[in-house]
Amino acid sequence: MTDTLQPTGQVSPRLALALASARERREGRGRRMQPVLWGVMAAIAVQSLHASPAPGVRGRHLAVTLVLVGCLLPMAAAASNLWPLTGRPARCLVFCVLVDGFGFALGILQPGSMSTLPPSVVVLTAFLILERRAATVLAVVVMGCLTGAAAAGLDGGTDNFLHQVLFGVLLAVVGIVVRQSIINEVAVTVLLAQLEDAREAETEAAALAERTRIAQDLHDVLAHTLSGLAVQIQAARRMARRDQASGDLRGLLDRAGGLVKEGVADARRAVRALRGERVPSLERLPELVERYRVDLELNVTLSVIGPHRELQPDVGEALYRGVQEALTNTVRYARDAQATVTLVYEPSATILTVEDRRTGPGPVRAALVEGSGLGLTGMRERVTGVGGTMHAGPTAHGWEVRMEIPA
């Protein structure tokens, strides 16, 4: 019966859990059958002790003892779970052959005893455990042995033979019904799990399609617009060089070009994220800091304190975007400042700070009062959305952004 719990193909976690639950229920039914088996063994032993000849240590009595032990020992092993009947049909087949053979011999040595029970146990076990064809063949063999014994006048005669046949047929029907109910239960469990998987896959496919549509719109509106802006700034830079504009104006146009380039890259990364591609994480933090240092000529350093640990993708992206926004603000309002990005892995939290220290007089960040500005608002929403806190405000020498995510 193990084939009913072995689906083909790739198994999802939900389906694997459902099958494990079905196995536990099936094993629970098997454990509930153990007391019944012990009861059958007790009935056979008691009847055999009161039959004639009774078990003993000499002659025919010794033969009864040996046959009785040979009949009860496999059942005792199965009832104690020392001889599991499920898993391999060969184990079940050997069990049935031993019980039926010794039970048949016991019926010959003690005519009229409880010799009906061993063949009945064999028939019920066969139809519960084995495939129906194999169980039918085994049941036919058992009935053939009983027929031969009845024809020879052994084992209680014709009346006992009819009782054994009728009882065996009844148990065969019971075994077929119980086995089929277990198969149906497993099939329903598998179908329900597969249905849930299909619904989840359909939901994910719909979400992916919607993200793809949004990504396309974002690509058309932002990326194309920023690309056009980059072309215009490039033309303005060439005009400034041609007309020999002031160095401040050329520097401003260069920085604007760098910012537009960064914006185009961010738009492309957002499109890739919406399409289900790899999202930014703290693993790319050195790359981000290096890009600001080289491309935007920002004096920025990165420091990592504590042993690295893996964070959830949405947490890593929120912190990454927070650093990106903080460094962009530093470029806009304190380009000459010394910026420091510090990532601290504490046992109870992950803390990321971006601090800039002005080395001389610089522009005052009046537009960056805490709680104002879309950049800070978006940063705070990202961090709080993953269960963290964010603080941004002035310090004695500059400005600091602090993001903290509980571990």
Buried (B, 14 or more C-beta within 10 A) or exposed (E): BEEBBEBEEEBBEBBEEBBEEBBEBBEEEBEEBEEEBBEBBEEBBEBBEEBEBBBEEEEEBEBBBBBBEBBBBBBBBBBEEEBBBBEEBEBBBBBBBBBBBBBBBBBBBBBBBBBBBBBBBBBBBBBBBBBBEBBBEBBEBBBEBBEEBBEEEBBBEEEBBEEBBEBBEEBBEBBBEBBEEBBEBBEEBBEEBBEBBEEEEEEEEEEBEEBBEBBEEBBEEBBEEBBEBBEEBEEBBEEBEEEEBEEEEBEBBBBBBBBBBBBBBBBBBBBBBBBEEEBBBBEBBEEBBEBBBEBBBBBBEBEBEEEEEEBEBBBBBBBBBBBBBBBBBBBBBBBBBBBBBBBBBEEEEBBBBBBBBBEEEBEEBEEBEEEEBEBBEEBBEBBEEBEBEBEBBEEEEBBBBBBBBEE
